[in-house]
Amino acid sequence: MNTKLSFLSAVMFSVMLASPLQAAAPKNQDKEDADTYELLNLFGEVMERAKISYVEEVSDRKLIESAINGMLVSLDPHSSYLDEQSFKYMSEQTSGKFGGLGIEVTMENSVVKVVSPIDDTPAAKAGLKPGDYITSIDGEQVMGLTLNEAVDKMRGKVGTKVKLTIRRANEKPFDVTLKREEIKIQSVKSEVKSGDVAYIRVSSFSENIDKMIEKAVKDARKKTDGKLAGVVLDVRNNPGGLLDQAVSVSDLFLDKGEIVSTRSRNESDTIKYTAEKGDIVKGLPIVVLINEGSASASEIVAGALQDHHRAIVMGEKSFGKGSVQTVIPLGKYGAMRLTTARYYTPSGRSIQAKGIEPDIEVKPAKVEVLDTGVGFSEAEFSNALKNETSGDKNSKNADQKKAEAEELAKDYQLSRAIDLVKALGLYNEGLEDKRK
């Protein structure tokens, strides 16, 4: 009973410290305080009964940590208690290196829901998709577990395997076995597509993403001899990450104005993040690709560029996570992750549970080349005149062009985005010519 009394004494003392003006409080406040003490006493009684009578021996620490986590997860899906191991894992994840399956998850309807698999990880290679539900892990039902417990079961020693049971819309449940790896996220990948379009793929918003994107744009300018047509910023299946990186990435392409604001329940705590002068692509067309796996920081970037009419957002509606979590360290006991604010786009839109609607909706599709006729051309006549510029050094290698077209055909959304960037570039060139 000593554990119970000391725990209750500490909690009640903290409540009294939080209410130094208790003597001057109104009567209804006194009643609320009395109810709080009664409920804390109830908690102590329940804890003591569980410790004495539960079918198996259970430690005070497990009971108290489970109670704390239960209190937090009851608030919303993103608040939780992080023990030392979970806190360490989260810190590694935001730095871009961690162990596991490479999957961002949340809890929905008592099962684990996939927010997004991360590029080039076991989860992505196995074909897991945003919206998939994980119903069991190594044969154990997920229902009844907390999110942290489920995540702990998916982690393990590098090289070991784990079997997940997946439920996917309009499909029968199926099993998939994944081998755990040390996940080293290459958060930014870039290349020049179709000759003059900078394609920048951002898989998560970890540290230094803004610097990586800035370097990708500089490299693209060099490869195109300064004739860059525009940028495709791909944040599909990007589960988010650091708020400051979302702000910095948005700022790269904006000259002025608000990027995002965070608002807590206290109006005085509202924070507005604004852009500094300097657009690294100097007004060139930008298309942002999103889908249902684009969440949090990805939605901040898409929403900011969309509201400022700086980019066209293409793809599918995003995930809809419009809340801000603050991680509060608890010394040797890990940390608590608490939802402390909502974020809003420059026009005042809350994305929470709504997501970003694309300007142009493009569903994933497969392009199939159709045979439309006999396929004769002028070049096939025996006495056709030859093209005197066929050896021109500026003509593109036909095989290379064909290979690139085949690659783009595998990703219909990206192909449409590149076409749009090129079309906008041509349109802007036409306007410039008219002004001259």
C-alpha positions as CSV (number, residue, x, y, z in Angstrom):
1,M,0.0,0.0,0.0
2,N,3.0,2.3,0.5
3,T,3.4,2.6,-3.3
4,K,-0.2,3.6,-3.7
5,L,0.0,6.3,-0.9
6,S,3.3,7.7,-2.1
7,F,2.1,7.9,-5.7
8,L,-1.2,9.6,-4.7
9,S,0.7,12.0,-2.4
10,A,3.0,13.1,-5.3
11,V,0.1,13.5,-7.7
12,M,-2.1,15.5,-5.2
13,F,0.9,17.7,-4.3
14,S,1.4,18.5,-8.0
15,V,-2.3,19.4,-8.4
16,M,-2.0,21.7,-5.4
17,L,1.1,23.4,-6.8
18,A,-0.8,23.9,-10.1
19,S,-3.6,25.8,-8.2
20,P,-1.9,28.3,-5.8
21,L,-5.0,30.5,-5.7
22,Q,-7.2,27.6,-4.6
23,A,-8.4,29.4,-1.5
24,A,-9.8,32.2,-3.6
25,A,-11.4,29.9,-6.2
26,P,-15.2,29.9,-6.6
27,K,-17.3,27.1,-5.1
28,N,-17.7,25.2,-8.4
29,Q,-13.9,25.1,-8.7
30,D,-13.7,23.7,-5.2
31,K,-16.1,20.9,-6.2
32,E,-14.0,20.2,-9.3
33,D,-10.9,19.9,-7.2
34,A,-12.6,17.6,-4.8
35,D,-13.8,15.4,-7.7
36,T,-10.2,15.3,-9.0
37,Y,-8.9,14.1,-5.6
38,E,-11.6,11.4,-5.5
39,L,-10.7,10.3,-9.0
40,L,-7.0,10.1,-8.2
41,N,-7.9,8.0,-5.1
42,L,-10.0,5.8,-7.5
43,F,-6.9,5.4,-9.7
44,G,-4.8,4.4,-6.8
45,E,-7.4,1.8,-5.7
46,V,-7.6,0.3,-9.1
47,M,-3.9,0.2,-9.5
48,E,-3.5,-1.5,-6.1
49,R,-6.2,-4.0,-6.9
50,A,-4.6,-4.8,-10.3
51,K,-1.2,-5.3,-8.6
52,I,-2.6,-7.6,-5.9
53,S,-5.2,-9.6,-7.9
54,Y,-4.1,-9.7,-11.5
55,V,-3.6,-13.3,-12.8
56,E,0.1,-12.6,-13.3
57,E,2.6,-10.5,-11.4
58,V,2.9,-7.0,-12.8
59,S,5.2,-4.2,-11.9
60,D,4.3,-0.7,-10.7
61,R,6.2,0.8,-13.7
62,K,4.2,-1.1,-16.3
63,L,0.9,-0.2,-14.6
64,I,1.7,3.5,-14.3
65,E,3.3,3.8,-17.8
66,S,0.3,2.0,-19.4
67,A,-2.0,4.4,-17.5
68,I,-0.1,7.4,-18.7
69,N,-0.2,6.2,-22.3
70,G,-3.9,5.4,-22.0
71,M,-4.6,8.9,-20.8
72,L,-2.7,10.4,-23.8
73,V,-3.9,8.1,-26.6
74,S,-7.5,8.8,-25.5
75,L,-7.0,12.4,-26.6
76,D,-6.2,11.8,-30.2
77,P,-4.3,9.3,-32.4
78,H,-1.0,11.3,-32.3
79,S,-0.6,11.9,-28.6
80,S,1.2,9.1,-26.7
81,Y,3.8,8.2,-24.0
82,L,7.2,7.3,-25.3
83,D,9.4,5.0,-23.1
84,E,13.2,5.3,-23.4
85,Q,13.4,3.0,-26.4
86,S,10.5,4.6,-28.3
87,F,12.0,8.1,-27.7
88,K,15.4,7.0,-29.0
89,Y,13.7,5.4,-32.1
90,M,11.8,8.7,-32.8
91,S,15.0,10.8,-32.4
92,E,16.8,8.5,-34.9
93,Q,13.9,8.7,-37.4
94,T,14.0,12.5,-37.6
95,S,17.8,12.4,-38.1
96,G,17.3,10.1,-41.1
97,K,18.6,6.8,-39.8
98,F,16.8,4.1,-37.8
99,G,16.1,0.4,-37.8
100,G,12.9,-1.5,-38.7
101,L,10.6,-1.8,-41.7
102,G,10.5,1.7,-43.0
103,I,6.8,2.4,-42.5
104,E,4.9,5.3,-41.0
105,V,1.7,4.1,-39.2
106,T,-1.1,5.4,-37.0
107,M,-3.9,3.7,-35.1
108,E,-7.4,3.6,-36.5
109,N,-10.4,1.4,-35.4
110,S,-8.1,-0.5,-33.0
111,V,-5.8,-1.6,-35.8
112,V,-2.6,-0.2,-37.3
113,K,-3.2,1.9,-40.4
114,V,-0.4,2.6,-42.9
115,V,0.1,6.3,-43.5
116,S,3.0,5.7,-45.9
117,P,5.8,3.3,-46.7
118,I,9.2,5.1,-47.1
119,D,11.1,4.8,-50.3
120,D,13.6,2.0,-50.8
121,T,12.7,0.3,-47.5
122,P,11.4,-3.3,-46.8
123,A,7.8,-1.9,-46.5
124,A,8.0,-0.1,-49.9
125,K,9.7,-3.1,-51.7
126,A,6.9,-5.4,-50.4
127,G,4.3,-3.2,-52.0
128,L,2.5,-1.9,-48.8
129,K,0.3,1.1,-49.6
130,P,-1.2,4.1,-47.8
131,G,-4.5,3.0,-46.3
132,D,-3.5,-0.6,-45.7
133,Y,-4.5,-2.0,-42.3
134,I,-2.1,-4.3,-40.4
135,T,-4.4,-6.6,-38.4
136,S,-1.8,-9.0,-37.0
137,I,1.9,-9.2,-36.4
138,D,3.6,-12.6,-36.4
139,G,0.2,-14.2,-35.9
140,E,-0.8,-12.0,-32.9
141,Q,-3.9,-9.8,-33.4
142,V,-3.1,-6.1,-33.3
143,M,-6.5,-5.3,-31.7
144,G,-6.0,-4.7,-28.0
145,L,-2.4,-3.4,-28.5
146,T,-1.4,0.2,-28.2
147,L,0.3,1.8,-31.2
148,N,3.6,1.8,-29.4
149,E,3.3,-1.9,-28.5
150,A,2.4,-2.7,-32.2
151,V,5.4,-0.7,-33.4
152,D,7.7,-2.4,-30.9
153,K,6.6,-5.8,-32.3
154,M,7.4,-4.7,-35.9
155,R,10.9,-3.6,-34.8
156,G,13.7,-6.1,-34.1
157,K,17.2,-7.2,-34.9
158,V,18.4,-6.4,-38.3
159,G,18.1,-9.4,-40.6
160,T,15.2,-11.0,-38.7
161,K,11.8,-11.4,-40.4
162,V,8.3,-10.4,-39.4
163,K,5.0,-11.5,-40.9
164,L,2.2,-9.0,-41.2
165,T,-1.4,-9.7,-42.1
166,I,-2.7,-6.9,-44.4
167,R,-6.3,-5.8,-45.1
168,R,-6.7,-3.7,-48.2
169,A,-9.9,-2.2,-49.7
170,N,-11.7,-4.5,-52.1
171,E,-9.1,-7.4,-51.5
172,K,-9.0,-10.4,-49.4
173,P,-6.6,-10.3,-46.4
174,F,-3.1,-11.5,-47.2
175,D,0.2,-12.1,-45.4
176,V,3.5,-10.5,-46.3
177,T,6.9,-11.3,-44.7
178,L,9.4,-8.5,-44.4
179,K,13.1,-8.7,-43.4
180,R,14.1,-5.9,-40.9
181,E,16.8,-3.6,-42.1
182,E,18.8,-0.7,-40.8
183,I,16.9,2.1,-42.5
184,K,19.0,4.9,-43.9
185,I,16.7,7.3,-45.6
186,Q,17.9,9.1,-48.6
187,S,15.3,11.8,-48.1
188,V,15.9,13.7,-51.4
189,K,16.5,12.2,-54.8
190,S,16.7,14.3,-58.0
191,E,17.3,14.0,-61.7
192,V,16.6,15.9,-64.9
193,K,13.5,14.5,-66.7
194,S,12.5,15.0,-70.3
195,G,15.6,17.1,-71.0
196,D,14.9,20.2,-68.9
197,V,12.6,19.4,-66.0
198,A,14.0,19.1,-62.5
199,Y,12.4,16.2,-60.8
200,I,12.9,16.3,-57.0
201,R,11.6,13.4,-54.9
202,V,11.2,14.1,-51.2
203,S,10.4,11.0,-49.1
204,S,10.4,12.6,-45.6
205,F,11.1,15.9,-44.0
206,S,14.1,15.1,-41.8
207,E,17.1,17.3,-41.1
208,N,18.7,19.5,-43.8
209,I,16.1,18.8,-46.5
210,D,16.0,22.4,-47.6
211,K,19.8,22.4,-48.3
212,M,19.4,19.1,-50.3
213,I,16.6,20.6,-52.5
214,E,18.6,23.8,-53.1
215,K,21.6,21.7,-54.2
216,A,19.3,19.6,-56.5
217,V,18.1,22.7,-58.2
218,K,21.6,24.0,-58.7
219,D,22.7,20.6,-60.2
220,A,19.7,20.7,-62.5
221,R,20.6,24.1,-63.8
222,K,24.1,22.9,-64.6
223,K,22.8,19.8,-66.4
224,T,20.4,21.9,-68.5
225,D,23.0,24.7,-69.2
226,G,20.8,27.2,-67.4
227,K,17.7,26.3,-69.6
228,L,15.7,24.7,-66.8
229,A,12.0,24.6,-67.7
230,G,10.6,24.1,-64.2
231,V,10.4,21.8,-61.2
232,V,8.3,18.7,-60.2
233,L,8.3,18.4,-56.4
234,D,7.1,14.9,-55.6
235,V,5.9,14.4,-52.0
236,R,3.7,11.4,-52.7
237,N,3.8,8.9,-49.8
238,N,5.8,11.4,-47.7
239,P,4.5,11.0,-44.1
240,G,5.9,14.3,-43.0
241,G,8.5,15.1,-40.4
242,L,10.0,18.3,-39.0
243,L,7.9,21.5,-39.1
244,D,10.9,23.8,-39.5
245,Q,12.0,21.8,-42.6
246,A,8.5,22.2,-44.2
247,V,8.7,25.9,-43.6
248,S,12.3,26.1,-45.0
249,V,11.4,24.1,-48.1
250,S,8.3,26.3,-48.8
251,D,10.5,29.4,-48.3
252,L,12.8,28.2,-51.1
253,F,10.1,28.9,-53.7
254,L,8.3,31.9,-52.1
255,D,9.4,35.6,-52.1
256,K,7.0,36.8,-49.4
257,G,3.9,36.1,-47.4
258,E,2.8,33.6,-44.7
259,I,3.8,30.0,-45.1
260,V,1.9,28.4,-42.2
261,S,0.5,29.3,-38.8
262,T,0.1,27.1,-35.7
263,R,-2.7,27.9,-33.3
264,S,-3.2,26.4,-29.9
265,R,-6.2,26.8,-27.6
266,N,-4.6,30.1,-26.3
267,E,-4.8,32.7,-29.0
268,S,-1.7,34.4,-27.6
269,D,0.4,31.3,-28.5
270,T,-0.4,31.6,-32.3
271,I,2.8,31.5,-34.3
272,K,3.0,32.6,-37.9
273,Y,5.9,31.6,-40.2
274,T,6.6,33.9,-43.1
275,A,8.8,33.7,-46.2
276,E,11.9,35.7,-46.8
277,K,12.7,37.2,-50.2
278,G,14.3,34.8,-52.7
279,D,12.8,32.2,-55.0
280,I,15.5,29.8,-56.0
281,V,13.9,29.0,-59.3
282,K,13.0,32.6,-60.1
283,G,9.4,32.1,-61.0
284,L,9.8,29.0,-63.1
285,P,6.7,26.6,-63.1
286,I,6.4,24.2,-60.2
287,V,4.1,21.2,-59.9
288,V,3.7,19.5,-56.5
289,L,2.6,15.8,-56.7
290,I,0.6,14.6,-53.7
291,N,-1.5,11.5,-52.8
292,E,-3.3,10.0,-49.8
293,G,0.1,9.1,-48.3
294,S,1.2,12.8,-48.2
295,A,0.8,14.0,-44.6
296,S,1.7,16.7,-42.2
297,A,4.8,18.5,-43.4
298,S,4.1,17.5,-47.0
299,E,0.6,19.1,-46.7
300,I,2.2,22.3,-45.3
301,V,4.4,22.7,-48.3
302,A,1.6,21.8,-50.8
303,G,-0.9,24.1,-49.1
304,A,1.5,27.1,-48.9
305,L,2.6,26.9,-52.5
306,Q,-1.1,26.3,-53.6
307,D,-2.4,29.3,-51.6
308,H,0.2,31.6,-53.0
309,H,-0.5,30.4,-56.5
310,R,3.2,29.5,-56.8
311,A,2.6,25.9,-57.8
312,I,0.0,23.7,-59.2
313,V,-0.9,20.8,-56.9
314,M,-1.6,17.6,-58.8
315,G,-2.5,14.0,-57.9
316,E,-4.9,12.9,-55.2
317,K,-6.3,14.4,-52.0
318,S,-3.7,14.2,-49.2
319,F,-3.9,12.4,-45.8
320,G,-5.3,15.2,-43.7
321,K,-3.0,15.5,-40.6
322,G,-3.2,19.1,-39.6
323,S,-2.1,18.9,-36.0
324,V,1.2,19.8,-34.3
325,Q,2.8,17.5,-31.8
326,T,5.3,18.7,-29.1
327,V,7.7,16.2,-27.7
328,I,8.3,16.8,-24.0
329,P,11.3,14.9,-22.5
330,L,10.6,13.3,-19.1
331,G,14.1,12.7,-18.0
332,K,15.1,9.0,-17.7
333,Y,11.5,8.0,-18.3
334,G,11.5,8.9,-22.0
335,A,9.1,11.6,-23.2
336,M,5.4,12.4,-23.9
337,R,4.2,13.4,-27.4
338,L,1.3,15.8,-27.0
339,T,-0.9,17.5,-29.7
340,T,-0.5,21.2,-28.8
341,A,-1.8,23.0,-31.9
342,R,-3.4,22.9,-35.3
343,Y,-1.7,24.3,-38.4
344,Y,-3.4,26.5,-41.0
345,T,-2.4,27.3,-44.6
346,P,-1.8,31.0,-45.6
347,S,-5.5,31.4,-46.6
348,G,-6.6,30.1,-43.1
349,R,-7.6,26.6,-44.2
350,S,-7.3,23.9,-41.6
351,I,-6.2,20.6,-43.2
352,Q,-7.1,18.5,-40.2
353,A,-9.2,15.5,-41.4
354,K,-9.7,17.2,-44.8
355,G,-6.4,17.2,-46.5
356,I,-5.2,19.2,-49.5
357,E,-7.4,19.0,-52.6
358,P,-5.2,18.9,-55.7
359,D,-5.8,21.6,-58.4
360,I,-5.7,18.9,-61.0
361,E,-6.8,15.4,-59.9
362,V,-4.8,12.6,-61.5
363,K,-5.4,9.0,-60.4
364,P,-2.6,6.4,-60.8
365,A,-3.0,4.8,-64.2
366,K,-1.3,2.6,-66.7
367,V,-0.5,4.0,-70.1
368,E,-0.9,1.5,-73.0
369,V,0.4,2.2,-76.5
370,L,-2.2,1.3,-79.1
371,D,-1.5,0.2,-82.7
372,T,-3.4,2.8,-84.8
373,G,-2.5,1.8,-88.3
374,V,0.2,0.5,-90.7
375,G,2.8,3.0,-89.4
376,F,4.4,4.1,-92.7
377,S,6.3,7.3,-92.8
378,E,8.1,9.4,-95.4
379,A,11.4,8.0,-94.5
380,E,10.4,4.5,-95.6
381,F,10.0,5.4,-99.3
382,S,13.0,4.2,-101.3
383,N,13.7,7.5,-103.0
384,A,12.8,9.8,-100.1
385,L,15.0,12.9,-99.7
386,K,17.5,12.6,-96.8
387,N,17.4,14.9,-93.8
388,E,20.5,17.1,-94.1
389,T,20.5,17.8,-90.3
390,S,20.2,14.2,-89.2
391,G,23.7,14.3,-87.8
392,D,23.1,17.5,-85.9
393,K,24.8,17.3,-82.4
394,N,21.6,18.9,-80.9
395,S,19.4,16.0,-82.0
396,K,18.5,13.7,-79.1
397,N,19.6,10.1,-79.1
398,A,16.5,8.1,-80.2
399,D,17.2,5.1,-77.9
400,Q,17.7,7.3,-74.9
401,K,14.5,9.2,-75.6
402,K,12.6,5.9,-76.0
403,A,13.9,4.5,-72.8
404,E,12.9,7.6,-70.9
405,A,9.4,7.6,-72.4
406,E,9.0,3.9,-71.3
407,E,10.1,4.8,-67.8
408,L,7.6,7.7,-67.5
409,A,4.9,5.5,-68.8
410,K,5.2,3.5,-65.6
411,D,4.3,6.6,-63.6
412,Y,1.3,8.3,-65.1
413,Q,1.0,11.0,-62.5
414,L,4.7,12.0,-62.9
415,S,4.3,12.0,-66.7
416,R,1.3,14.3,-66.5
417,A,3.3,16.6,-64.1
418,I,6.2,16.9,-66.4
419,D,3.9,17.6,-69.4
420,L,2.3,20.4,-67.3
421,V,5.6,22.0,-66.4
422,K,6.7,22.0,-70.0
423,A,3.3,23.4,-71.2
424,L,3.5,26.2,-68.5
425,G,7.0,27.0,-69.6
426,L,6.0,27.3,-73.3
427,Y,3.0,29.5,-72.2
428,N,5.3,31.8,-70.2
429,E,7.7,32.1,-73.0
430,G,4.9,33.1,-75.3
431,L,3.9,35.9,-72.8
432,E,7.5,37.1,-72.7
433,D,7.7,37.3,-76.5
434,K,4.5,39.3,-76.6
435,R,5.8,41.8,-74.1
436,K,8.9,42.2,-76.2
